[in-house]
């Protein structure tokens, strides 16, 4: 389980890590998938 913390509201969210080629943390490394956790 990947524990992520939101930068704005300090909310913790848990995401189970599935088999994927790449996953972004925070979405600030690439401009494509800007999904903030």
PyMOL commands that set and color helices and strands:
alter all, ss='L'
color gray80, all
select strands_A, chain A and resi 2-5+12-15
alter strands_A, ss='S'
color yellow, strands_A
deselect
rebuild
show_as cartoon
